[in-house]
Amino acid sequence: MLIGATQADVDDRRAWLLDHYTKQIGAERAAAAVDQNATGAGVGTPEQIVEKLIAMKKLGMTYAILNFPELAY
């Protein structure tokens, strides 16, 4: 989950995550990991995330398991 009040906030959180991962697993692997999740249902403003989750619910999703990386560190 990368939630921000604005797109700029989301971008800042993504940059933080990239920096954090880079220190742990190196730049190439960090970039791949962050890019892989950049368009996921849990990335965006609250309104964007709600829209994505509603769309997934309409496709049959009944629950989700979410990761909040900022809370873990």
C-alpha positions as CSV (number, residue, x, y, z in Angstrom):
1,M,0.0,0.0,0.0
2,L,1.3,3.4,-1.0
3,I,-1.4,5.9,-0.1
4,G,-1.1,9.6,-0.4
5,A,-3.5,12.5,-0.2
6,T,-2.2,13.7,-3.5
7,Q,-0.3,12.2,-6.4
8,A,2.8,14.0,-5.2
9,D,2.4,12.3,-1.8
10,V,2.1,8.9,-3.5
11,D,5.3,9.7,-5.6
12,D,7.1,10.7,-2.4
13,R,6.2,7.4,-0.7
14,R,7.2,5.5,-3.8
15,A,10.6,7.3,-3.7
16,W,11.0,6.4,0.0
17,L,10.2,2.8,-0.7
18,L,12.7,2.7,-3.6
19,D,15.4,4.2,-1.4
20,H,14.7,1.8,1.4
21,Y,14.7,-1.3,-0.8
22,T,17.8,-0.1,-2.6
23,K,19.7,-0.2,0.7
24,Q,18.5,-3.7,1.3
25,I,18.6,-5.5,-2.1
26,G,20.5,-3.2,-4.5
27,A,19.3,-0.7,-7.1
28,E,18.3,-3.1,-9.8
29,R,16.2,-5.4,-7.7
30,A,14.7,-2.5,-5.8
31,A,13.6,-0.8,-9.0
32,A,12.1,-4.0,-10.3
33,A,10.2,-4.6,-7.0
34,V,8.8,-1.1,-6.8
35,D,7.9,-1.0,-10.5
36,Q,6.1,-4.3,-10.3
37,N,3.7,-2.9,-7.7
38,A,3.5,0.7,-9.0
39,T,0.1,0.1,-10.6
40,G,-1.4,-2.2,-8.0
41,A,-4.8,-1.7,-6.4
42,G,-3.1,-0.3,-3.2
43,V,-1.2,2.5,-4.9
44,G,-2.7,6.0,-5.2
45,T,-4.9,8.5,-3.5
46,P,-7.7,7.1,-1.3
47,E,-10.2,7.8,-4.1
48,Q,-8.1,5.9,-6.7
49,I,-7.6,3.0,-4.4
50,V,-11.3,2.7,-3.6
51,E,-12.1,2.7,-7.4
52,K,-9.5,0.0,-8.0
53,L,-10.8,-2.2,-5.1
54,I,-14.4,-1.7,-6.2
55,A,-13.5,-2.9,-9.7
56,M,-11.7,-5.9,-8.3
57,K,-14.8,-6.7,-6.1
58,K,-16.9,-6.7,-9.3
59,L,-14.5,-9.3,-10.7
60,G,-15.1,-11.5,-7.7
61,M,-12.5,-10.5,-5.1
62,T,-13.9,-11.1,-1.6
63,Y,-10.9,-10.2,0.5
64,A,-7.4,-8.7,0.2
65,I,-4.1,-9.2,2.0
66,L,-2.3,-5.9,2.1
67,N,1.3,-4.8,2.9
68,F,2.0,-1.5,4.5
69,P,5.8,-1.1,4.1
70,E,6.0,2.2,5.9
71,L,4.5,0.7,9.0
72,A,7.0,-2.1,9.1
73,Y,10.0,0.2,9.3
